[in-house]
Amino acid sequence: MEPDVSADVAEGAGQPGPEEIEWWLAAVADGRVSRDAADRWAGRWLLDDELRWDELSLWALGLLFGIDLPAGPGGPYLHDEAQVREWLAEFRRRRGR
């Protein structure tokens, strides 16, 4: 199941689990969602002090929050596409998938 990336995630959405976090990592790696959208999605969850996360989910959300940072003014992204794919592979390994 693909999350509705056009929906306002702040409205009525429950805390995402590892499946949804993996979907966002894969969507960025595949170019299905923008880095800006992934950053905003992750930030919404990561900055909610009332939520508790397992270590893997916290790690992945931390990567997604900031995934749109440029390396410099007008430059490429700080983390290139290969690195994003490596993060996705590591996430899947750590999940046992």
Rosetta blueprint (number, residue, H / E / L):
1 M L
2 E L
3 P L
4 D L
5 V L
6 S L
7 A L
8 D L
9 V L
10 A L
11 E L
12 G L
13 A L
14 G L
15 Q L
16 P L
17 G L
18 P H
19 E H
20 E H
21 I H
22 E H
23 W H
24 W H
25 L H
26 A H
27 A H
28 V H
29 A H
30 D H
31 G L
32 R L
33 V L
34 S L
35 R H
36 D H
37 A H
38 A H
39 D H
40 R H
41 W H
42 A H
43 G H
44 R H
45 W H
46 L H
47 L L
48 D L
49 D L
50 E L
51 L L
52 R L
53 W L
54 D L
55 E H
56 L H
57 S H
58 L H
59 W H
60 A H
61 L H
62 G H
63 L H
64 L H
65 F L
66 G L
67 I L
68 D L
69 L L
70 P E
71 A L
72 G L
73 P L
74 G L
75 G L
76 P L
77 Y E
78 L L
79 H L
80 D L
81 E H
82 A H
83 Q H
84 V H
85 R H
86 E H
87 W H
88 L H
89 A H
90 E H
91 F H
92 R H
93 R H
94 R H
95 R H
96 G L
97 R L
